[in-house]
Amino acid sequence: MLRLRPFRQRQLPLTDRWFADADTQRWLGGPGWPGLILDLHKRPLGEYRGAVETGRYSWLAWDGDTAVGYVGCETYDRCTTWDGSPDGRGVVKTLPVPTANLSYVVDPALRRQGYGTSIIAALMASSQITHVSLFVAGVEPANTGSISCLLKNGFQPLDPAPDWEGTVYYAGERI
């Protein structure tokens, strides 16, 4: 059974290989990304793209005694659509509901076994973020594996056209 447990600094070596993977680097970030996220958790909450941060969370997903993936989210007081292009207008749309912006990665050796879909489902069911009603994940259109995981969890594009960064945002409601 898949379980989410808090991701701690001492567990960084567990994720080294995952973030050395070319696909992980392309879609999410390289070897320094997990440490950067854990360091961000130590900073005061603030505002990001027109939404007020209400929390930061990071977990490793475990199947028995094996770490199979990472999932994290920042929670906000609302969902905003941001236009940061050179002539951007900043916030162009707001949904006034508590929102989580999520990121996730599966151990590259364990991909295509359903872990991504299960990790997202576990996050959405987490008792630590029951105040969240909308979950959002930004995905580049070529990342078909990630899109599949989101669709299997009931997510749909907020807008099917990529934004100014080439990202499509998928949203799903609490299960």
N, CA, C and O atoms as a DFTB+ gen file, in Angstrom:
700 C
 N C O
     1  1       0.837      -1.181       0.000
     2  2       0.000       0.000       0.000
     3  2       0.882       1.244       0.000
     4  3       1.834       1.330       0.775
     5  1       0.573       2.200      -0.857
     6  2       1.341       3.423      -0.981
     7  2       1.046       4.364       0.191
     8  3      -0.110       4.596       0.544
     9  1       2.117       4.898       0.784
    10  2       1.971       5.836       1.911
    11  2       2.843       7.046       1.649
    12  3       3.940       6.934       1.102
    13  1       2.340       8.207       2.046
    14  2       3.129       9.433       1.977
    15  2       3.678       9.727       3.359
    16  3       2.949       9.735       4.351
    17  1       5.006       9.973       3.404
    18  2       5.664      10.329       4.653
    19  2       6.465      11.605       4.421
    20  3       6.998      11.804       3.329
    21  1       6.559      12.473       5.428
    22  2       7.294      13.727       5.238
    23  2       8.705      13.484       4.704
    24  3       9.406      12.571       5.140
    25  1       9.096      14.317       3.758
    26  2      10.415      14.274       3.143
    27  2      11.349      15.112       3.997
    28  3      11.083      16.286       4.253
    29  1      12.442      14.506       4.439
    30  2      13.394      15.158       5.337
    31  2      14.764      15.314       4.661
    32  3      15.101      14.580       3.732
    33  1      15.529      16.271       5.143
    34  2      16.862      16.558       4.613
    35  2      17.733      15.295       4.567
    36  3      18.448      15.077       3.589
    37  1      17.681      14.478       5.598
    38  2      18.516      13.279       5.662
    39  2      18.156      12.258       4.583
    40  3      18.918      11.323       4.340
    41  1      16.998      12.429       3.932
    42  2      16.562      11.495       2.891
    43  2      16.965      11.933       1.482
    44  3      16.652      11.246       0.510
    45  1      17.650      13.059       1.366
    46  2      18.060      13.542       0.044
    47  2      18.798      12.486      -0.778
    48  3      18.558      12.398      -1.982
    49  1      19.686      11.680      -0.187
    50  2      20.364      10.661      -0.993
    51  2      19.401       9.678      -1.680
    52  3      19.738       9.109      -2.718
    53  1      18.211       9.479      -1.110
    54  2      17.240       8.584      -1.740
    55  2      16.769       9.112      -3.087
    56  3      16.378       8.334      -3.957
    57  1      16.804      10.430      -3.265
    58  2      16.280      11.039      -4.491
    59  2      17.363      11.404      -5.501
    60  3      17.044      11.823      -6.614
    61  1      18.637      11.253      -5.140
    62  2      19.733      11.661      -6.029
    63  2      19.604      11.068      -7.430
    64  3      19.708      11.786      -8.425
    65  1      19.380       9.775      -7.503
    66  2      19.308       9.095      -8.798
    67  2      18.093       9.564      -9.605
    68  3      18.160       9.679     -10.829
    69  1      16.990       9.833      -8.912
    70  2      15.777      10.271      -9.604
    71  2      16.010      11.592     -10.333
    72  3      15.583      11.767     -11.475
    73  1      16.696      12.523      -9.655
    74  2      16.897      13.857     -10.216
    75  2      18.136      13.946     -11.103
    76  3      18.398      14.994     -11.694
    77  1      18.898      12.864     -11.201
    78  2      19.986      12.788     -12.178
    79  2      19.448      12.291     -13.521
    80  3      20.140      12.383     -14.535
    81  1      18.230      11.769     -13.536
    82  2      17.575      11.245     -14.730
    83  2      17.266      12.387     -15.712
    84  3      16.789      13.447     -15.306
    85  1      17.538      12.166     -16.989
    86  2      17.347      13.209     -18.013
    87  2      15.893      13.678     -18.097
    88  3      15.646      14.878     -18.216
    89  1      14.933      12.762     -18.039
    90  2      13.530      13.178     -18.123
    91  2      13.115      13.991     -16.904
    92  3      12.397      14.982     -17.039
    93  1      13.555      13.586     -15.720
    94  2      13.236      14.348     -14.513
    95  2      13.808      15.754     -14.623
    96  3      13.141      16.731     -14.283
    97  1      15.054      15.854     -15.103
    98  2      15.673      17.167     -15.259
    99  2      14.909      18.023     -16.263
   100  3      14.744      19.227     -16.070
   101  1      14.448      17.393     -17.326
   102  2      13.717      18.127     -18.362
   103  2      12.388      18.664     -17.845
   104  3      12.032      19.810     -18.117
   105  1      11.659      17.847     -17.108
   106  2      10.304      18.219     -16.709
   107  2      10.222      18.920     -15.364
   108  3       9.316      19.724     -15.145
   109  1      11.151      18.634     -14.457
   110  2      11.008      19.175     -13.114
   111  2      12.254      19.920     -12.646
   112  3      12.174      21.095     -12.288
   113  1      13.390      19.257     -12.648
   114  2      14.610      19.900     -12.176
   115  2      15.710      18.889     -11.964
   116  3      15.463      17.684     -11.935
   117  1      16.928      19.382     -11.816
   118  2      18.084      18.521     -11.682
   119  2      18.393      18.170     -10.244
   120  3      17.561      18.354      -9.356
   121  1      19.601      17.659     -10.018
   122  2      19.988      17.144      -8.704
   123  2      19.834      18.118      -7.542
   124  3      19.622      17.681      -6.411
   125  1      19.932      19.406      -7.779
   126  2      19.795      20.369      -6.688
   127  2      18.359      20.699      -6.313
   128  3      18.112      21.347      -5.296
   129  1      17.406      20.252      -7.136
   130  2      16.003      20.630      -6.931
   131  2      15.436      20.184      -5.585
   132  3      14.826      21.011      -4.907
   133  1      15.597      18.921      -5.152
   134  2      15.004      18.516      -3.863
   135  2      15.546      19.324      -2.684
   136  3      14.778      19.698      -1.797
   137  1      16.838      19.596      -2.655
   138  2      17.412      20.396      -1.578
   139  2      16.885      21.819      -1.588
   140  3      16.633      22.404      -0.535
   141  1      16.719      22.373      -2.783
   142  2      16.164      23.710      -2.920
   143  2      14.750      23.775      -2.344
   144  3      14.397      24.734      -1.658
   145  1      13.955      22.766      -2.622
   146  2      12.585      22.724      -2.111
   147  2      12.584      22.634      -0.585
   148  3      11.828      23.342       0.079
   149  1      13.433      21.763      -0.029
   150  2      13.490      21.648       1.431
   151  2      13.972      22.947       2.073
   152  3      13.496      23.316       3.146
   153  1      14.913      23.648       1.428
   154  2      15.364      24.941       1.942
   155  2      14.244      25.974       1.883
   156  3      14.126      26.813       2.777
   157  1      13.427      25.921       0.847
   158  2      12.310      26.847       0.711
   159  2      11.326      26.695       1.867
   160  3      10.712      27.673       2.295
   161  1      11.175      25.476       2.369
   162  2      10.264      25.232       3.493
   163  2      10.668      26.001       4.747
   164  3       9.833      26.245       5.618
   165  1      11.926      26.382       4.844
   166  2      12.416      27.100       6.023
   167  2      12.121      28.596       5.952
   168  3      12.247      29.299       6.955
   169  1      11.737      29.080       4.793
   170  2      11.492      30.513       4.613
   171  2      10.062      30.872       4.989
   172  3       9.171      30.024       4.945
   173  1       9.846      32.124       5.358
   174  2       8.477      32.559       5.677
   175  2       7.575      32.449       4.444
   176  3       8.025      32.600       3.309
   177  1       6.311      32.185       4.696
   178  2       5.336      32.155       3.614
   179  2       5.194      33.556       3.048
   180  3       5.409      34.544       3.751
   181  1       4.832      33.638       1.775
   182  2       4.703      34.944       1.136
   183  2       3.578      34.950       0.121
   184  3       2.528      34.338       0.320
   185  1       3.817      35.644      -0.949
   186  2       2.859      35.732      -2.041
   187  2       3.553      35.259      -3.311
   188  3       4.745      35.503      -3.496
   189  1       2.816      34.586      -4.180
   190  2       3.377      34.118      -5.441
   191  2       2.323      34.290      -6.527
   192  3       1.230      33.729      -6.447
   193  1       2.662      35.056      -7.518
   194  2       1.796      35.276      -8.674
   195  2       0.366      35.634      -8.289
   196  3      -0.596      35.115      -8.856
   197  1       0.248      36.521      -7.324
   198  2      -1.045      37.044      -6.934
   199  2      -1.835      36.214      -5.953
   200  3      -2.993      36.527      -5.673
   201  1      -1.238      35.160      -5.420
   202  2      -1.916      34.332      -4.420
   203  2      -1.074      34.304      -3.144
   204  3       0.155      34.338      -3.201
   205  1      -1.738      34.242      -2.009
   206  2      -1.055      34.211      -0.711
   207  2      -0.782      32.758      -0.325
   208  3      -1.692      31.930      -0.296
   209  1       0.494      32.461      -0.028
   210  2       0.857      31.114       0.402
   211  2       0.268      30.821       1.777
   212  3       0.293      31.663       2.675
   213  1      -0.265      29.606       1.922
   214  2      -0.788      29.182       3.224
   215  2      -0.027      27.981       3.781
   216  3      -0.219      27.620       4.943
   217  1       0.835      27.353       2.971
   218  2       1.620      26.225       3.463
   219  2       2.520      25.642       2.395
   220  3       2.332      25.874       1.201
   221  1       3.509      24.875       2.853
   222  2       4.429      24.143       1.958
   223  2       4.592      22.742       2.509
   224  3       4.814      22.557       3.706
   225  1       4.481      21.752       1.631
   226  2       4.510      20.352       2.046
   227  2       5.339      19.537       1.057
   228  3       5.303      19.781      -0.149
   229  1       6.084      18.567       1.584
   230  2       6.852      17.645       0.748
   231  2       6.816      16.257       1.372
   232  3       7.019      16.098       2.576
   233  1       6.558      15.265       0.546
   234  2       6.509      13.883       1.007
   235  2       7.274      12.977       0.058
   236  3       7.395      13.251      -1.136
   237  1       7.786      11.888       0.622
   238  2       8.228      10.774      -0.199
   239  2       7.091       9.765      -0.185
   240  3       6.429       9.572       0.834
   241  1       6.874       9.134      -1.311
   242  2       5.861       8.080      -1.420
   243  2       6.570       6.748      -1.236
   244  3       7.599       6.485      -1.859
   245  1       6.009       5.918      -0.378
   246  2       6.615       4.632      -0.040
   247  2       5.684       3.489      -0.394
   248  3       4.485       3.538      -0.118
   249  1       6.239       2.476      -1.000
   250  2       5.546       1.207      -1.221
   251  2       6.273       0.210      -0.330
   252  3       7.339      -0.292      -0.685
   253  1       5.694      -0.067       0.812
   254  2       6.402      -0.878       1.814
   255  2       7.610      -0.109       2.307
   256  3       7.480       1.016       2.789
   257  1       8.799      -0.714       2.188
   258  2      10.039      -0.087       2.631
   259  2      10.801       0.598       1.504
   260  3      11.958       0.981       1.681
   261  1      10.160       0.756       0.339
   262  2      10.827       1.330      -0.824
   263  2      10.259       2.699      -1.149
   264  3       9.054       2.859      -1.342
   265  1      11.156       3.697      -1.207
   266  2      10.738       5.033      -1.652
   267  2      10.553       4.966      -3.162
   268  3      11.483       4.621      -3.891
   269  1       9.356       5.293      -3.629
   270  2       9.034       5.159      -5.063
   271  2       8.846       6.497      -5.750
   272  3       8.819       6.555      -6.979
   273  1       8.715       7.582      -4.983
   274  2       8.512       8.874      -5.613
   275  2       8.447      10.003      -4.607
   276  3       8.512       9.801      -3.395
   277  1       8.317      11.183      -5.146
   278  2       8.218      12.417      -4.372
   279  2       6.952      13.145      -4.801
   280  3       6.573      13.105      -5.972
   281  1       6.306      13.801      -3.865
   282  2       5.217      14.718      -4.188
   283  2       5.275      15.871      -3.197
   284  3       5.517      15.688      -2.004
   285  1       5.049      17.036      -3.719
   286  2       5.029      18.202      -2.872
   287  2       4.008      19.192      -3.366
   288  3       3.562      19.133      -4.512
   289  1       3.642      20.108      -2.484
   290  2       2.732      21.159      -2.907
   291  2       2.906      22.386      -2.042
   292  3       3.275      22.318      -0.869
   293  1       2.627      23.496      -2.667
   294  2       2.485      24.747      -1.962
   295  2       0.994      25.027      -1.975
   296  3       0.334      24.835      -2.996
   297  1       0.461      25.478      -0.851
   298  2      -0.965      25.775      -0.796
   299  2      -1.158      27.289      -0.774
   300  3      -0.329      28.038      -0.256
   301  1      -2.280      27.713      -1.353
   302  2      -2.573      29.135      -1.530
   303  2      -4.022      29.428      -1.167
   304  3      -4.861      28.529      -1.106
   305  1      -4.292      30.693      -0.931
   306  2      -5.651      31.111      -0.598
   307  2      -6.570      31.135      -1.814
   308  3      -7.789      31.214      -1.667
   309  1      -6.001      31.067      -3.004
   310  2      -6.775      31.119      -4.252
   311  2      -5.943      30.546      -5.393
   312  3      -4.742      30.315      -5.251
   313  1      -6.587      30.327      -6.501
   314  2      -5.909      29.899      -7.728
   315  2      -5.856      31.096      -8.661
   316  3      -6.874      31.742      -8.909
   317  1      -4.675      31.390      -9.175
   318  2      -4.556      32.504     -10.113
   319  2      -3.944      32.030     -11.420
   320  3      -3.137      31.101     -11.452
   321  1      -4.344      32.682     -12.483
   322  2      -3.703      32.503     -13.788
   323  2      -2.845      33.741     -13.998
   324  3      -3.316      34.873     -13.882
   325  1      -1.573      33.501     -14.311
   326  2      -0.576      34.571     -14.366
   327  2      -0.036      34.720     -15.775
   328  3       0.295      33.731     -16.430
   329  1       0.053      35.952     -16.237
   330  2       0.681      36.244     -17.528
   331  2       1.950      37.029     -17.247
   332  3       1.906      38.224     -16.956
   333  1       3.081      36.343     -17.338
   334  2       4.367      36.968     -17.056
   335  2       5.196      37.211     -18.306
   336  3       6.404      37.433     -18.222
   337  1       4.551      37.170     -19.463
   338  2       5.254      37.427     -20.722
   339  2       5.795      38.858     -20.718
   340  3       5.417      39.649     -19.854
   341  1       6.670      39.207     -21.662
   342  2       7.235      40.564     -21.666
   343  2       6.191      41.681     -21.577
   344  3       6.437      42.704     -20.939
   345  1       5.059      41.498     -22.193
   346  2       3.978      42.482     -22.098
   347  2       2.871      41.990     -21.182
   348  3       1.724      42.422     -21.297
   349  1       3.216      41.082     -20.265
   350  2       2.235      40.408     -19.408
   351  2       1.453      41.337     -18.513
   352  3       1.889      42.436     -18.172
   353  1       0.286      40.858     -18.148
   354  2      -0.640      41.637     -17.342
   355  2      -0.691      41.170     -15.899
   356  3      -1.510      41.667     -15.126
   357  1       0.176      40.213     -15.505
   358  2       0.120      39.691     -14.136
   359  2      -1.059      38.749     -13.993
   360  3      -1.263      37.882     -14.843
   361  1      -1.833      38.902     -12.941
   362  2      -2.996      38.046     -12.703
   363  2      -4.072      38.373     -13.734
   364  3      -4.500      39.520     -13.860
   365  1      -4.504      37.342     -14.473
   366  2      -5.548      37.545     -15.485
   367  2      -6.839      36.806     -15.138
   368  3      -7.881      37.044     -15.751
   369  1      -6.764      35.903     -14.145
   370  2      -7.965      35.174     -13.728
   371  2      -7.734      34.669     -12.307
   372  3      -6.616      34.311     -11.938
   373  1      -8.797      34.646     -11.523
   374  2      -8.712      34.163     -10.146
   375  2      -9.881      33.243      -9.859
   376  3     -11.023      33.546     -10.204
   377  1      -9.590      32.114      -9.225
   378  2     -10.620      31.231      -8.684
   379  2     -10.476      31.320      -7.172
   380  3      -9.439      30.927      -6.638
   381  1     -11.476      31.822      -6.468
   382  2     -11.345      32.094      -5.023
   383  2     -11.562      30.856      -4.150
   384  3     -12.451      30.843      -3.298
   385  1     -10.763      29.832      -4.359
   386  2     -10.855      28.614      -3.551
   387  2      -9.456      28.216      -3.089
   388  3      -8.485      28.437      -3.813
   389  1      -9.336      27.626      -1.884
   390  2      -8.022      27.158      -1.410
   391  2      -7.438      26.149      -2.401
   392  3      -8.093      25.181      -2.789
   393  1      -6.196      26.401      -2.795
   394  2      -5.579      25.674      -3.904
   395  2      -4.206      25.128      -3.514
   396  3      -3.481      25.733      -2.723
   397  1      -3.870      23.982      -4.082
   398  2      -2.522      23.413      -3.947
   399  2      -1.908      23.314      -5.334
   400  3      -2.536      22.813      -6.267
   401  1      -0.686      23.791      -5.459
   402  2       0.076      23.655      -6.699
   403  2       1.042      22.512      -6.477
   404  3       1.933      22.610      -5.634
   405  1       0.880      21.418      -7.228
   406  2       1.660      20.226      -6.916
   407  2       2.737      19.915      -7.932
   408  3       2.662      20.301      -9.099
   409  1       3.749      19.200      -7.446
   410  2       4.834      18.677      -8.268
   411  2       5.126      17.263      -7.783
   412  3       4.944      16.944      -6.608
   413  1       5.580      16.429      -8.702
   414  2       5.803      15.031      -8.337
   415  2       6.796      14.402      -9.298
   416  3       6.980      14.858     -10.426
   417  1       7.430      13.340      -8.816
   418  2       8.343      12.558      -9.636
   419  2       8.296      11.119      -9.138
   420  3       8.148      10.865      -7.942
   421  1       8.424      10.193     -10.065
   422  2       8.487       8.766      -9.745
   423  2       9.908       8.295     -10.016
   424  3      10.536       8.722     -10.984
   425  1      10.406       7.424      -9.166
   426  2      11.711       6.798      -9.389
   427  2      11.742       6.315     -10.839
   428  3      10.885       5.523     -11.231
   429  1      12.707       6.771     -11.649
   430  2      12.736       6.383     -13.061
   431  2      12.718       4.869     -13.300
   432  3      12.194       4.409     -14.314
   433  1      13.282       4.104     -12.379
   434  2      13.289       2.638     -12.530
   435  2      11.901       2.036     -12.313
   436  3      11.673       0.871     -12.638
   437  1      10.980       2.824     -11.768
   438  2       9.649       2.311     -11.428
   439  2       8.529       2.977     -12.226
   440  3       7.354       2.800     -11.905
   441  1       8.877       3.728     -13.244
   442  2       7.851       4.404     -14.040
   443  2       7.018       3.394     -14.823
   444  3       7.434       2.260     -15.058
   445  1       5.835       3.842     -15.214
   446  2       4.876       3.036     -15.991
   447  2       4.334       1.838     -15.209
   448  3       3.976       0.812     -15.788
   449  1       4.281       1.988     -13.889
   450  2       3.719       0.937     -13.041
   451  2       2.554       1.459     -12.203
   452  3       2.084       0.771     -11.297
   453  1       2.089       2.662     -12.498
   454  2       0.951       3.220     -11.789
   455  2       1.288       4.059     -10.571
   456  3       0.387       4.572      -9.907
   457  1       2.571       4.209     -10.265
   458  2       2.937       4.966      -9.070
   459  2       2.580       6.446      -9.183
   460  3       2.119       7.035      -8.205
   461  1       2.777       7.055     -10.333
   462  2       2.448       8.471     -10.485
   463  2       0.983       8.736     -10.188
   464  3       0.649       9.672      -9.460
   465  1       0.113       7.914     -10.751
   466  2      -1.324       8.050     -10.526
   467  2      -1.645       7.854      -9.049
   468  3      -2.444       8.599      -8.482
   469  1      -1.031       6.864      -8.431
   470  2      -1.279       6.586      -7.006
   471  2      -0.757       7.694      -6.099
   472  3      -1.380       8.016      -5.088
   473  1       0.376       8.272      -6.454
   474  2       0.952       9.350      -5.650
   475  2       0.027      10.570      -5.658
   476  3      -0.210      11.176      -4.613
   477  1      -0.489      10.924      -6.817
   478  2      -1.399      12.065      -6.918
   479  2      -2.671      11.790      -6.115
   480  3      -3.150      12.664      -5.392
   481  1      -3.212      10.590      -6.240
   482  2      -4.422      10.229      -5.478
   483  2      -4.164      10.311      -3.977
   484  3      -5.012      10.797      -3.229
   485  1      -3.002       9.840      -3.531
   486  2      -2.670       9.888      -2.103
   487  2      -2.555      11.330      -1.623
   488  3      -3.014      11.653      -0.528
   489  1      -1.956      12.192      -2.420
   490  2      -1.853      13.599      -2.044
   491  2      -3.238      14.217      -1.903
   492  3      -3.515      14.921      -0.932
   493  1      -4.101      13.953      -2.869
   494  2      -5.437      14.551      -2.848
   495  2      -6.264      14.058      -1.662
   496  3      -7.194      14.739      -1.228
   497  1      -5.935      12.895      -1.144
   498  2      -6.654      12.335       0.003
   499  2      -5.962      12.644       1.330
   500  3      -6.456      12.255       2.389
   501  1      -4.830      13.336       1.285
   502  2      -4.043      13.591       2.496
   503  2      -4.829      14.380       3.540
   504  3      -5.472      15.381       3.225
   505  1      -4.769      13.919       4.774
   506  2      -5.445      14.610       5.872
   507  2      -4.717      15.888       6.274
   508  3      -5.275      16.706       7.005
   509  1      -3.485      16.074       5.810
   510  2      -2.723      17.271       6.180
   511  2      -3.139      18.510       5.388
   512  3      -2.823      19.635       5.775
   513  1      -3.837      18.302       4.298
   514  2      -4.224      19.457       3.477
   515  2      -5.727      19.428       3.171
   516  3      -6.149      19.694       2.045
   517  1      -6.507      19.105       4.172
   518  2      -7.958      19.020       3.974
   519  2      -8.584      20.379       3.658
   520  3      -9.702      20.440       3.147
   521  1      -7.879      21.455       3.953
   522  2      -8.406      22.785       3.642
   523  2      -8.376      23.089       2.147
   524  3      -9.015      24.040       1.697
   525  1      -7.647      22.300       1.382
   526  2      -7.521      22.518      -0.065
   527  2      -8.689      21.863      -0.790
   528  3      -9.049      20.720      -0.513
   529  1      -9.273      22.608      -1.725
   530  2     -10.356      22.028      -2.525
   531  2      -9.986      21.893      -3.994
   532  3     -10.635      21.140      -4.720
   533  1      -8.950      22.610      -4.456
   534  2      -8.542      22.553      -5.854
   535  2      -7.050      22.240      -5.925
   536  3      -6.240      22.864      -5.240
   537  1      -6.703      21.279      -6.753
   538  2      -5.313      20.877      -6.955
   539  2      -4.935      21.215      -8.392
   540  3      -5.686      20.923      -9.323
   541  1      -3.762      21.833      -8.570
   542  2      -3.338      22.285      -9.889
   543  2      -1.900      21.822     -10.129
   544  3      -1.053      21.879      -9.237
   545  1      -1.649      21.363     -11.355
   546  2      -0.299      20.966     -11.750
   547  2      -0.012      21.516     -13.144
   548  3      -0.806      21.335     -14.067
   549  1       1.114      22.181     -13.288
   550  2       1.544      22.688     -14.584
   551  2       2.402      21.648     -15.281
   552  3       3.358      21.127     -14.707
   553  1       2.046      21.350     -16.541
   554  2       2.740      20.298     -17.289
   555  2       2.995      20.779     -18.718
   556  3       2.130      21.391     -19.344
   557  1       4.179      20.495     -19.213
   558  2       4.446      20.779     -20.620
   559  2       3.729      19.737     -21.473
   560  3       3.696      18.563     -21.103
   561  1       3.154      20.141     -22.607
   562  2       2.353      19.224     -23.421
   563  2       3.059      17.933     -23.839
   564  3       2.395      16.918     -24.047
   565  1       4.372      17.949     -23.965
   566  2       5.096      16.744     -24.384
   567  2       5.264      15.726     -23.253
   568  3       5.686      14.596     -23.500
   569  1       4.942      16.112     -22.026
   570  2       5.102      15.206     -20.888
   571  2       3.839      14.341     -20.757
   572  3       3.036      14.519     -19.841
   573  1       3.694      13.422     -21.678
   574  2       2.466      12.617     -21.776
   575  2       2.265      11.694     -20.571
   576  3       1.125      11.405     -20.206
   577  1       3.339      11.234     -19.956
   578  2       3.210      10.375     -18.782
   579  2       2.564      11.120     -17.622
   580  3       1.669      10.597     -16.959
   581  1       3.020      12.335     -17.386
   582  2       2.464      13.140     -16.308
   583  2       1.009      13.503     -16.600
   584  3       0.158      13.446     -15.711
   585  1       0.734      13.869     -17.821
   586  2      -0.643      14.216     -18.197
   587  2      -1.564      13.024     -17.967
   588  3      -2.678      13.188     -17.471
   589  1      -1.111      11.838     -18.322
   590  2      -1.916      10.630     -18.121
   591  2      -2.236      10.424     -16.644
   592  3      -3.370      10.098     -16.293
   593  1      -1.246      10.611     -15.781
   594  2      -1.468      10.461     -14.327
   595  2      -2.519      11.443     -13.828
   596  3      -3.369      11.090     -13.012
   597  1      -2.458      12.661     -14.316
   598  2      -3.424      13.673     -13.892
   599  2      -4.825      13.343     -14.394
   600  3      -5.792      13.419     -13.636
   601  1      -4.936      12.978     -15.667
   602  2      -6.249      12.657     -16.234
   603  2      -6.890      11.480     -15.499
   604  3      -8.100      11.473     -15.273
   605  1      -6.082      10.486     -15.128
   606  2      -6.616       9.328     -14.392
   607  2      -7.143       9.714     -13.016
   608  3      -7.926       8.976     -12.418
   609  1      -6.714      10.875     -12.510
   610  2      -7.193      11.368     -11.220
   611  2      -8.281      12.431     -11.386
   612  3      -8.613      13.133     -10.431
   613  1      -8.832      12.550     -12.586
   614  2      -9.937      13.473     -12.819
   615  2      -9.545      14.904     -13.126
   616  3     -10.415      15.771     -13.201
   617  1      -8.263      15.178     -13.304
   618  2      -7.826      16.527     -13.649
   619  2      -8.203      16.835     -15.097
   620  3      -8.269      15.944     -15.944
   621  1      -8.447      18.109     -15.358
   622  2      -8.721      18.598     -16.700
   623  2      -7.967      19.911     -16.890
   624  3      -7.703      20.621     -15.920
   625  1      -7.616      20.240     -18.147
   626  2      -6.910      21.512     -18.366
   627  2      -7.781      22.707     -17.999
   628  3      -8.964      22.755     -18.336
   629  1      -7.179      23.671     -17.304
   630  2      -7.873      24.934     -17.073
   631  2      -8.033      25.671     -18.399
   632  3      -9.051      26.320     -18.642
   633  1      -7.023      25.563     -19.246
   634  2      -7.021      26.106     -20.609
   635  2      -6.134      25.161     -21.413
   636  3      -4.974      24.969     -21.049
   637  1      -6.638      24.564     -22.492
   638  2      -5.818      23.601     -23.237
   639  2      -4.620      24.219     -23.970
   640  3      -3.697      23.502     -24.356
   641  1      -4.631      25.535     -24.163
   642  2      -3.510      26.206     -24.830
   643  2      -2.405      26.479     -23.820
   644  3      -2.678      26.968     -22.724
   645  1      -1.158      26.169     -24.173
   646  2      -0.047      26.466     -23.259
   647  2       0.037      27.963     -22.956
   648  3      -0.289      28.806     -23.792
   649  1       0.482      28.264     -21.742
   650  2       0.641      29.660     -21.346
   651  2       1.945      30.225     -21.897
   652  3       2.595      29.598     -22.733
   653  1       2.317      31.388     -21.437
   654  2       3.495      32.099     -21.912
   655  2       4.799      31.342     -21.647
   656  3       5.817      31.635     -22.275
   657  1       4.780      30.372     -20.726
   658  2       5.965      29.559     -20.436
   659  2       5.909      28.208     -21.148
   660  3       6.820      27.396     -20.990
   661  1       4.857      27.951     -21.930
   662  2       4.708      26.670     -22.610
   663  2       4.094      25.591     -21.729
   664  3       4.254      24.400     -21.997
   665  1       3.392      26.007     -20.678
   666  2       2.829      25.084     -19.701
   667  2       1.309      25.069     -19.798
   668  3       0.674      26.107     -19.987
   669  1       0.735      23.873     -19.665
   670  2      -0.711      23.728     -19.550
   671  2      -0.989      23.365     -18.096
   672  3      -0.352      22.469     -17.541
   673  1      -1.935      24.057     -17.486
   674  2      -2.284      23.793     -16.096
   675  2      -3.518      22.907     -16.031
   676  3      -4.563      23.208     -16.608
   677  1      -3.362      21.805     -15.308
   678  2      -4.439      20.839     -15.096
   679  2      -4.959      21.006     -13.678
   680  3      -4.181      21.198     -12.743
   681  1      -6.282      20.933     -13.520
   682  2      -6.873      21.113     -12.204
   683  2      -7.795      19.944     -11.883
   684  3      -8.474      19.402     -12.754
   685  1      -7.797      19.574     -10.613
   686  2      -8.684      18.528     -10.129
   687  2      -9.208      18.906      -8.754
   688  3      -8.531      19.574      -7.973
   689  1     -10.427      18.467      -8.475
   690  2     -11.029      18.758      -7.180
   691  2     -10.766      17.616      -6.222
   692  3     -10.516      16.484      -6.638
   693  1     -10.823      17.921      -4.941
   694  2     -10.599      16.907      -3.904
   695  2     -11.515      15.716      -4.146
   696  3     -12.697      15.872      -4.453
   697  1     -10.957      14.548      -4.004
   698  2     -11.717      13.310      -4.218
   699  2     -12.494      12.979      -2.961
   700  3     -13.205      11.974      -2.921
